[in-house]
Amino acid sequence: MKLTCNIDQRGRKARLVGGIVVGLCGVALIITGALINSPGMLIVGIFLCVTGSFMIFEGARGWCALRALGIKTPM
């Protein structure tokens, strides 16, 4: 699977902004989970951080994994 550009500027911005928001929510959950000693919250926070990082990567490269697999996305 090649990482050729398959999204336009609007899709890139949406993935970058979405990735930042998801990543910040993940950080907030990790901090909250550590403060109240909740392993479930920590796991969800880590998952959101990984997901947000991948979204930022997609936006920076101009590449969408779903489009690369042949799935049409609205943006």
MODELLER restraints for C-alpha pairs under 7 A, 6 or more apart:
rsr = mdl.restraints
at = mdl.atoms
rsr.add(forms.Gaussian(group=physical.xy_distance, feature=features.Distance(at['CA:3:A'], at['CA:63:A']), mean=6.13, stdev=0.5))
rsr.add(forms.Gaussian(group=physical.xy_distance, feature=features.Distance(at['CA:4:A'], at['CA:63:A']), mean=6.36, stdev=0.5))
rsr.add(forms.Gaussian(group=physical.xy_distance, feature=features.Distance(at['CA:5:A'], at['CA:61:A']), mean=6.90, stdev=0.5))
rsr.add(forms.Gaussian(group=physical.xy_distance, feature=features.Distance(at['CA:5:A'], at['CA:62:A']), mean=4.91, stdev=0.5))
rsr.add(forms.Gaussian(group=physical.xy_distance, feature=features.Distance(at['CA:5:A'], at['CA:63:A']), mean=4.93, stdev=0.5))
rsr.add(forms.Gaussian(group=physical.xy_distance, feature=features.Distance(at['CA:6:A'], at['CA:62:A']), mean=6.37, stdev=0.5))
rsr.add(forms.Gaussian(group=physical.xy_distance, feature=features.Distance(at['CA:6:A'], at['CA:63:A']), mean=5.29, stdev=0.5))
rsr.add(forms.Gaussian(group=physical.xy_distance, feature=features.Distance(at['CA:6:A'], at['CA:64:A']), mean=6.49, stdev=0.5))
rsr.add(forms.Gaussian(group=physical.xy_distance, feature=features.Distance(at['CA:7:A'], at['CA:62:A']), mean=5.59, stdev=0.5))
rsr.add(forms.Gaussian(group=physical.xy_distance, feature=features.Distance(at['CA:7:A'], at['CA:63:A']), mean=6.02, stdev=0.5))
rsr.add(forms.Gaussian(group=physical.xy_distance, feature=features.Distance(at['CA:7:A'], at['CA:64:A']), mean=6.68, stdev=0.5))
rsr.add(forms.Gaussian(group=physical.xy_distance, feature=features.Distance(at['CA:11:A'], at['CA:75:A']), mean=5.44, stdev=0.5))
rsr.add(forms.Gaussian(group=physical.xy_distance, feature=features.Distance(at['CA:12:A'], at['CA:59:A']), mean=4.29, stdev=0.5))
rsr.add(forms.Gaussian(group=physical.xy_distance, feature=features.Distance(at['CA:12:A'], at['CA:60:A']), mean=6.93, stdev=0.5))
rsr.add(forms.Gaussian(group=physical.xy_distance, feature=features.Distance(at['CA:12:A'], at['CA:62:A']), mean=5.70, stdev=0.5))
rsr.add(forms.Gaussian(group=physical.xy_distance, feature=features.Distance(at['CA:13:A'], at['CA:59:A']), mean=6.54, stdev=0.5))
rsr.add(forms.Gaussian(group=physical.xy_distance, feature=features.Distance(at['CA:15:A'], at['CA:55:A']), mean=5.49, stdev=0.5))
rsr.add(forms.Gaussian(group=physical.xy_distance, feature=features.Distance(at['CA:15:A'], at['CA:56:A']), mean=6.20, stdev=0.5))
rsr.add(forms.Gaussian(group=physical.xy_distance, feature=features.Distance(at['CA:15:A'], at['CA:58:A']), mean=6.76, stdev=0.5))
rsr.add(forms.Gaussian(group=physical.xy_distance, feature=features.Distance(at['CA:15:A'], at['CA:59:A']), mean=4.94, stdev=0.5))
rsr.add(forms.Gaussian(group=physical.xy_distance, feature=features.Distance(at['CA:16:A'], at['CA:55:A']), mean=6.46, stdev=0.5))
rsr.add(forms.Gaussian(group=physical.xy_distance, feature=features.Distance(at['CA:16:A'], at['CA:56:A']), mean=4.81, stdev=0.5))
rsr.add(forms.Gaussian(group=physical.xy_distance, feature=features.Distance(at['CA:16:A'], at['CA:59:A']), mean=4.97, stdev=0.5))
rsr.add(forms.Gaussian(group=physical.xy_distance, feature=features.Distance(at['CA:19:A'], at['CA:52:A']), mean=4.07, stdev=0.5))
rsr.add(forms.Gaussian(group=physical.xy_distance, feature=features.Distance(at['CA:19:A'], at['CA:53:A']), mean=6.28, stdev=0.5))
rsr.add(forms.Gaussian(group=physical.xy_distance, feature=features.Distance(at['CA:19:A'], at['CA:55:A']), mean=4.73, stdev=0.5))
rsr.add(forms.Gaussian(group=physical.xy_distance, feature=features.Distance(at['CA:19:A'], at['CA:56:A']), mean=4.98, stdev=0.5))
rsr.add(forms.Gaussian(group=physical.xy_distance, feature=features.Distance(at['CA:20:A'], at['CA:52:A']), mean=6.24, stdev=0.5))
rsr.add(forms.Gaussian(group=physical.xy_distance, feature=features.Distance(at['CA:20:A'], at['CA:56:A']), mean=6.91, stdev=0.5))
rsr.add(forms.Gaussian(group=physical.xy_distance, feature=features.Distance(at['CA:22:A'], at['CA:48:A']), mean=6.05, stdev=0.5))
rsr.add(forms.Gaussian(group=physical.xy_distance, feature=features.Distance(at['CA:22:A'], at['CA:49:A']), mean=6.87, stdev=0.5))
rsr.add(forms.Gaussian(group=physical.xy_distance, feature=features.Distance(at['CA:22:A'], at['CA:52:A']), mean=5.02, stdev=0.5))
rsr.add(forms.Gaussian(group=physical.xy_distance, feature=features.Distance(at['CA:23:A'], at['CA:48:A']), mean=5.98, stdev=0.5))
rsr.add(forms.Gaussian(group=physical.xy_distance, feature=features.Distance(at['CA:23:A'], at['CA:49:A']), mean=4.54, stdev=0.5))
rsr.add(forms.Gaussian(group=physical.xy_distance, feature=features.Distance(at['CA:23:A'], at['CA:52:A']), mean=4.50, stdev=0.5))
rsr.add(forms.Gaussian(group=physical.xy_distance, feature=features.Distance(at['CA:23:A'], at['CA:53:A']), mean=6.66, stdev=0.5))
rsr.add(forms.Gaussian(group=physical.xy_distance, feature=features.Distance(at['CA:26:A'], at['CA:45:A']), mean=4.02, stdev=0.5))
rsr.add(forms.Gaussian(group=physical.xy_distance, feature=features.Distance(at['CA:26:A'], at['CA:46:A']), mean=6.23, stdev=0.5))
rsr.add(forms.Gaussian(group=physical.xy_distance, feature=features.Distance(at['CA:26:A'], at['CA:48:A']), mean=4.71, stdev=0.5))
rsr.add(forms.Gaussian(group=physical.xy_distance, feature=features.Distance(at['CA:26:A'], at['CA:49:A']), mean=4.92, stdev=0.5))
rsr.add(forms.Gaussian(group=physical.xy_distance, feature=features.Distance(at['CA:27:A'], at['CA:45:A']), mean=6.21, stdev=0.5))
rsr.add(forms.Gaussian(group=physical.xy_distance, feature=features.Distance(at['CA:27:A'], at['CA:49:A']), mean=6.71, stdev=0.5))
rsr.add(forms.Gaussian(group=physical.xy_distance, feature=features.Distance(at['CA:29:A'], at['CA:41:A']), mean=5.94, stdev=0.5))
rsr.add(forms.Gaussian(group=physical.xy_distance, feature=features.Distance(at['CA:29:A'], at['CA:42:A']), mean=6.45, stdev=0.5))
rsr.add(forms.Gaussian(group=physical.xy_distance, feature=features.Distance(at['CA:29:A'], at['CA:45:A']), mean=4.84, stdev=0.5))
rsr.add(forms.Gaussian(group=physical.xy_distance, feature=features.Distance(at['CA:30:A'], at['CA:41:A']), mean=6.55, stdev=0.5))
rsr.add(forms.Gaussian(group=physical.xy_distance, feature=features.Distance(at['CA:30:A'], at['CA:42:A']), mean=4.81, stdev=0.5))
rsr.add(forms.Gaussian(group=physical.xy_distance, feature=features.Distance(at['CA:30:A'], at['CA:45:A']), mean=4.92, stdev=0.5))
rsr.add(forms.Gaussian(group=physical.xy_distance, feature=features.Distance(at['CA:30:A'], at['CA:46:A']), mean=6.82, stdev=0.5))
rsr.add(forms.Gaussian(group=physical.xy_distance, feature=features.Distance(at['CA:33:A'], at['CA:39:A']), mean=6.58, stdev=0.5))
rsr.add(forms.Gaussian(group=physical.xy_distance, feature=features.Distance(at['CA:33:A'], at['CA:41:A']), mean=4.93, stdev=0.5))
rsr.add(forms.Gaussian(group=physical.xy_distance, feature=features.Distance(at['CA:33:A'], at['CA:42:A']), mean=5.15, stdev=0.5))
rsr.add(forms.Gaussian(group=physical.xy_distance, feature=features.Distance(at['CA:34:A'], at['CA:42:A']), mean=6.90, stdev=0.5))
rsr.add(forms.Gaussian(group=physical.xy_distance, feature=features.Distance(at['CA:58:A'], at['CA:64:A']), mean=5.75, stdev=0.5))
rsr.add(forms.Gaussian(group=physical.xy_distance, feature=features.Distance(at['CA:67:A'], at['CA:73:A']), mean=6.81, stdev=0.5))
